[in-house]
Structures are given as structure tokens and as C-alpha cells.
Amino acid sequence: MKFLPSRTYSLGPVTVSVSTNETVVIFRGKSEVHVKTFRREGHPLKKRHISLVVGSIALVFAVLIMVPSVKTDQLDEDDLEKNKILLSDQTDFTTPAENEKLQIRKHRVQKGETLSHIAKKYGVSTATICGSSNLRSYDLIREGQVLTIPNRDGILYTMKKGNSLTGISKKYRVSLKKIVAQNDLRNPDFVSPGTLLFVPDAKPQNIIMGWMWPTRTRRITCGYGWRRNPFNRAGREFHAGMDIGARYEWIRSARYGKVTYTGWLGGYGKTIVVAHPGGLKTLYAHLSRVIVRRGQYVKQGQNIGRSGNTGRSTGPHLHFEIIKGGRHKNPYSYLKRGRR
């Protein structure tokens, strides 16, 4: 067997002595010297591995030396403070709806305020304000309007004749137990008409955030953009809307708005135009029936007519357009964000 000569390496207070079958590490502290011997059984350490072993040991001790020392008493003091905080009931989890008393605030809309800014100010969702204030749209509030705002998410609901807590629970998909817990009810089995209830985590049922599909059917037969002319295959034309394959079904308003046009519109046949807050308009064409009139305000999702095949059309469908600021927009980019 060939023996390798012993080699010694120093790094500050650390000295490492390496031979064939053992490695000795010496650490010189302030008050005492520490010696540790690592013996190797079996195959002797080969020369090419010595530098690797020495480098690894030296690196470990170098890191230990460079780490600033922490006084034991300081560490104990920090741990005591940490445990004191962790064990305090002040750091326990609490549910706001269970621990915070219900408060109903009134807010008068100021010039330039938006619903989202008001919701952020009071720490509730826009749905909570819409549902509690009976708003018709997420986009429309007026200067001077008074909003009713509870201090947590949910809606305020006034009991009507024939209502029951069970019915309200099913309507808003909130557990009956949760509704009873949030309201001071003497007899949950009988709640008189006119009683104001808070329905936790409920959202308004008559409006949604964003856009609603104008049809139940969502089959697009022709999208927005350039296309081959359906009446002259040799020509091309720009399709400013979206065709939906709805066969004589009810058409609903995609958002809250005001009906500003109804009637025959050349190749578009029977047509409805609804103007919406924010400079938006929607057009519904090739209808077979119109059931709204000019000047009428319509809710989001309200039926306004039936799809059909009037005007310049190759079959029953709905031609739907969205106009913003006088310019046509791709309807699908708006509708794909809708929930219904």
C-alpha cells in the first residue's frame, strides 16, 4: 500500500491535518482549543480526494466563524417575547361576521365618486352596496344619491308578504342557520313583512358584474371582423358584430340601460338599440319580435325581443354589436368575461 505524506492546511483559527487514514481538525477558541479526529476505515484516502475533503471542512468552519455570535440571554429574551405574542388572545383568529356588531351606514355620493372607490372606503364589496341599496347597475350612481352600506359583506333585505326565511335561504344560497345567527329574531318561523334582514355573503340576483350574454344559446356562427360576403362569395366585408345561432328565442339586455331605438333598420330588419352608462351601446338585429319601446329603461337580463330572420339574413339568428365611444368593439371580448 502506498502511503501519502501528511498535509496541513490553516484557515484562521482552524487547522486541518490530513493523512492517508485520518483527518485532524483543530479549532483555537478564545479560552480553549478543540481537537476532533476523523478516522477512515477500509480503503485509504486517495490523493485526489484530499483537496475535496479539506475544502469542504474548511468551508464549514469558515461559515461558522463568520456568523455573528448571539448572546444566549438575548435569544432567550426574544423567545419569551415571541411566545408571549403567540399565546396572547390578541393574535387569535376571529370571524368579523361573528364578532363585529352589524352597523348600517348611509353615504351620500359626492361628485366624481365611483362605486368601487366607495366600496373600498367602507371595506365591503360593490355587490354588497348594490344589493343593499337596490341599484340597477354596477356602473350607475348619481351625485347626491344616498347609499345604504352595511359594515360587512352581504345584503339588506326587506321581508315581503309571503316571504319566508327558508325561501330567502334558497334564493341567495346562504344557510338558514347563518341568516338566523346574524339577525335578532324572536321567532325565526315567523318574520313579519317590513322587517329588515341582513343576509350574510349574499349577492344581488338581478344584476351581475360585467356583461350578460343576450341569448341562452352561445353558439357563434360568425365572429367580429373581416369575412366573405354571405350573399356574394366573391366579395369581402367587415362584420361589425357577432352572429349567435339563436333560433326564435328570447333576447335579453346585456346590461342595464335605456332603449333609444326600436324599429326596422334596412338590412338589419327589426332592431333594438340600448344605451348604457359609460358611453356604451348595444344593438340587437334581425329580430322577429320587439317588446320594448323607446325611452324605456331595462334591467340587465330583461327580455327585450325575440331573435328571428328579418332583413338581410340567411337564417334565424341574433346579430349583436357593442359600440363604445362611437367605435365598434369585438363583442366576444366583453361577453367572455360575463358569468351568465
C-alpha positions in Angstrom: 0.0 0.0 0.0 1.3 3.4 -0.9 1.1 6.0 2.0 0.6 9.6 1.3 2.5 12.2 3.3 0.6 14.2 5.9 -0.6 17.6 4.8 -1.6 20.5 7.0 -3.9 23.4 6.0 -4.7 26.5 8.1 -7.6 28.9 7.8 -7.7 31.5 10.7 -8.2 29.6 14.0 -8.8 26.4 12.1 -6.1 23.9 11.2 -6.7 20.7 9.2 -4.2 17.9 9.1 -4.9 15.2 6.5 -3.1 11.9 6.2 -4.0 8.6 4.4 -6.3 7.2 7.1 -7.3 10.1 9.3 -8.1 13.8 9.3 -7.5 16.0 12.4 -9.3 19.3 12.8 -8.0 21.8 15.4 -10.1 24.9 16.4 -8.4 27.5 18.6 -11.0 29.4 20.6 -10.5 32.4 22.9 -10.4 30.3 26.1 -9.7 26.7 24.9 -8.6 24.6 22.0 -10.9 22.0 20.4 -9.5 18.9 18.6 -11.5 16.4 16.5 -10.1 13.4 14.8 -11.9 11.7 11.9 -10.5 8.2 11.2 -11.1 6.3 8.0 -11.7 2.6 8.0 -11.2 0.3 4.9 -9.9 2.0 1.8 -7.3 4.7 2.4 -8.0 8.2 1.2 -6.7 8.7 -2.3 -4.6 11.7 -3.1 -7.1 13.2 -5.5 -9.7 13.3 -2.8 -7.6 15.2 -0.2 -8.3 18.6 -1.6 -12.0 17.9 -1.8 -12.2 16.9 1.9 -10.1 19.8 3.1 -12.1 22.3 1.1 -15.4 21.0 2.5 -14.2 21.0 6.1 -12.6 24.5 5.7 -15.8 25.9 4.2 -17.9 24.6 7.0 -15.7 26.2 9.7 -15.3 29.4 7.7 -19.1 29.8 7.7 -19.3 29.1 11.4 -16.6 31.6 12.1 -18.2 34.4 10.0 -21.7 34.0 11.5 -22.1 36.7 14.2 -22.4 35.4 17.7 -25.7 35.8 19.5 -25.8 36.1 23.3 -27.8 33.3 24.9 -29.6 35.7 27.3 -30.7 37.9 24.3 -32.0 34.8 22.4 -34.0 33.7 25.5 -35.5 37.2 25.9 -36.6 37.3 22.2 -38.1 33.8 22.5 -40.1 34.8 25.6 -41.4 37.9 23.9 -42.3 35.9 20.8 -44.2 33.2 22.8 -45.9 35.9 24.7 -47.3 37.3 21.5 -48.2 33.9 20.0 -50.1 32.8 23.2 -52.0 36.1 23.5 -55.7 36.0 22.6 -55.0 39.2 20.7 -53.3 37.2 17.9 -56.2 34.6 17.7 -58.2 34.3 14.5 -61.7 35.8 14.7 -64.5 35.9 12.2 -65.6 39.5 11.6 -69.2 38.5 10.9 -69.5 36.8 14.3 -67.6 39.3 16.5 -68.5 42.7 14.9 -71.9 44.2 15.6 -73.9 44.9 12.4 -73.9 48.6 11.5 -75.8 50.2 8.7 -74.1 53.4 7.3 -75.5 56.0 4.9 -73.3 57.5 2.3 -74.2 60.5 0.0 -72.4 60.2 -3.3 -70.0 63.0 -4.0 -69.0 64.4 -7.4 -66.5 62.2 -9.1 -67.0 59.2 -6.8 -67.3 55.7 -8.3 -68.9 52.6 -6.7 -65.6 50.8 -6.5 -64.0 53.7 -4.6 -66.9 53.9 -2.2 -66.7 50.1 -1.6 -63.0 50.3 -0.9 -63.6 53.2 1.5 -66.1 51.2 3.6 -64.3 47.8 3.3 -67.1 45.9 1.5 -67.7 44.6 -2.0 -69.5 46.5 -4.7 -72.1 43.7 -4.7 -72.9 44.5 -1.0 -73.6 48.1 -1.9 -75.7 47.2 -5.0 -77.8 44.7 -3.2 -78.4 46.8 -0.1 -79.1 50.0 -2.0 -81.2 48.4 -4.7 -79.0 49.6 -7.5 -79.8 48.6 -11.0 -76.3 48.5 -12.3 -72.7 48.3 -11.1 -71.9 51.2 -13.3 -74.5 53.8 -12.4 -74.6 56.0 -9.3 -75.6 59.7 -9.2 -74.1 62.6 -7.4 -76.3 63.2 -4.3 -77.7 59.7 -4.2 -77.8 58.1 -0.8 -76.4 54.6 -0.5 -77.1 52.1 2.3 -74.0 50.3 3.3 -73.7 47.5 6.0 -70.3 47.1 7.7 -69.7 43.6 6.3 -70.4 41.7 3.1 -74.0 40.6 2.4 -77.2 42.4 1.6 -80.0 44.1 3.4 -83.3 42.5 2.5 -86.8 43.8 3.5 -89.3 41.0 4.2 -92.3 41.0 1.9 -95.7 39.4 2.4 -95.4 35.7 1.6 -91.7 35.6 2.2 -90.1 33.0 4.5 -86.5 32.6 5.8 -86.3 29.2 4.1 -87.2 30.8 0.8 -84.6 33.6 1.3 -82.0 31.0 2.2 -82.6 29.1 -1.1 -82.8 32.2 -3.2 -79.4 33.6 -2.0 -77.8 30.2 -1.3 -77.0 31.1 2.3 -77.6 28.7 5.1 -80.7 29.3 7.2 -78.7 28.9 10.4 -76.3 31.7 9.2 -79.2 34.1 8.5 -80.8 33.4 11.9 -77.4 33.9 13.7 -77.0 37.3 12.0 -80.4 38.8 12.9 -82.1 39.4 16.3 -85.2 37.3 15.6 -87.7 36.5 18.3 -89.4 33.9 16.3 -87.5 32.7 13.2 -90.5 30.8 12.0 -92.5 34.0 11.6 -90.9 37.2 10.4 -93.4 40.0 9.8 -93.4 41.9 6.4 -91.3 45.0 6.5 -88.6 43.5 8.8 -85.1 44.4 7.6 -82.9 41.4 7.5 -79.2 41.1 6.9 -78.3 38.1 4.6 -74.6 37.4 5.1 -72.4 36.8 2.0 -75.4 37.2 -0.3 -75.2 39.0 -3.7 -77.9 40.8 -5.7 -79.8 38.4 -8.0 -80.9 40.9 -10.6 -77.5 42.1 -11.8 -74.1 40.6 -12.4 -70.7 42.2 -12.7 -69.8 42.8 -16.3 -71.8 41.6 -19.3 -74.6 39.1 -19.7 -75.0 37.0 -22.8 -78.0 38.3 -24.7 -79.1 34.7 -25.5 -79.3 31.4 -23.8 -77.5 29.9 -26.8 -73.8 30.6 -27.0 -73.1 29.2 -30.5 -71.3 31.8 -32.5 -72.0 31.4 -36.3 -70.0 34.4 -37.4 -67.5 36.4 -35.4 -66.3 40.0 -35.5 -64.0 41.2 -38.3 -63.4 40.6 -42.0 -65.4 37.9 -43.6 -66.6 36.6 -47.0 -69.8 38.2 -48.1 -72.6 35.6 -47.4 -74.6 36.9 -50.4 -71.7 37.3 -52.7 -68.9 34.8 -52.0 -66.5 36.6 -54.3 -66.6 39.8 -52.1 -65.4 40.6 -48.6 -66.9 42.8 -46.0 -66.3 43.9 -42.4 -68.7 42.3 -39.9 -69.0 44.9 -37.1 -70.8 42.5 -34.7 -71.2 38.9 -33.8 -73.8 36.4 -35.0 -75.3 34.0 -32.5 -77.2 30.9 -33.7 -80.4 31.6 -31.7 -83.5 30.3 -33.4 -86.5 32.4 -32.4 -85.6 32.6 -28.7 -85.9 35.4 -26.2 -83.3 38.1 -26.3 -82.3 39.9 -23.2 -80.4 43.2 -22.5 -76.7 42.5 -21.9 -76.6 45.4 -19.3 -78.8 47.9 -17.6 -79.7 50.8 -19.9 -82.2 52.9 -21.8 -83.9 51.8 -25.1 -83.0 54.5 -27.6 -84.1 52.9 -30.8 -86.7 50.3 -31.9 -87.9 49.6 -35.5 -86.9 48.5 -38.9 -83.3 49.2 -39.9 -82.8 48.3 -43.5 -80.9 45.1 -43.9 -80.7 44.6 -40.2 -84.5 44.1 -40.0 -86.2 44.6 -36.7 -83.7 46.2 -34.4 -83.2 47.4 -30.9 -80.5 49.8 -29.6 -79.9 50.1 -25.8 -77.7 52.9 -24.4 -75.7 52.1 -21.3 -73.8 54.2 -18.7 -70.2 55.0 -19.7 -70.8 55.8 -23.4 -71.7 52.2 -24.3 -74.4 51.0 -26.7 -75.6 47.6 -27.7 -77.5 46.7 -30.9 -79.8 43.6 -31.4 -80.8 42.9 -35.0 -82.8 40.5 -37.3 -85.4 40.2 -34.6 -88.8 38.6 -35.2 -90.4 40.5 -32.3 -89.8 43.7 -30.2 -91.4 44.0 -26.8 -89.9 47.3 -25.6 -90.3 50.9 -26.6 -88.1 53.9 -27.0 -87.3 55.7 -23.8 -87.9 52.6 -21.6 -85.3 51.6 -19.0 -84.5 48.0 -19.0 -82.7 45.9 -16.4 -79.7 43.7 -17.1 -81.1 40.3 -18.3 -84.6 41.7 -19.0 -86.3 40.3 -22.2 -86.5 42.8 -25.0 -87.4 40.8 -28.0 -87.1 37.5 -29.9 -84.4 36.5 -32.4 -85.5 36.0 -36.0 -84.7 36.2 -39.7 -85.8 39.7 -40.7 -83.9 41.9 -43.0 -80.8 40.8 -44.9 -80.3 37.4 -43.3 -79.5 33.8 -44.3 -81.4 32.2 -41.4 -82.8 32.9 -37.9 -80.1 34.3 -35.6 -79.2 37.3 -33.5 -76.8 39.9 -34.8 -75.2 41.6 -31.7 -73.0 44.7 -31.6 -71.2 46.7 -28.9 -70.3 50.3 -29.5 -68.1 52.3 -27.2 -67.3 56.0 -27.7 -68.7 55.8 -31.2 -66.4 52.8 -32.2 -67.4 49.2 -32.7 -65.8 46.7 -30.3 -65.5 42.9 -30.5 -68.5 41.7 -28.5 -66.9 38.4 -27.6 -64.1 40.1 -25.7 -66.8 41.6 -23.5 -69.1 38.6 -23.2 -66.4 36.1 -22.3 -66.0 37.9 -19.0 -69.7 37.5 -18.2 -70.9 34.9 -15.8 -74.3 34.1 -17.3 
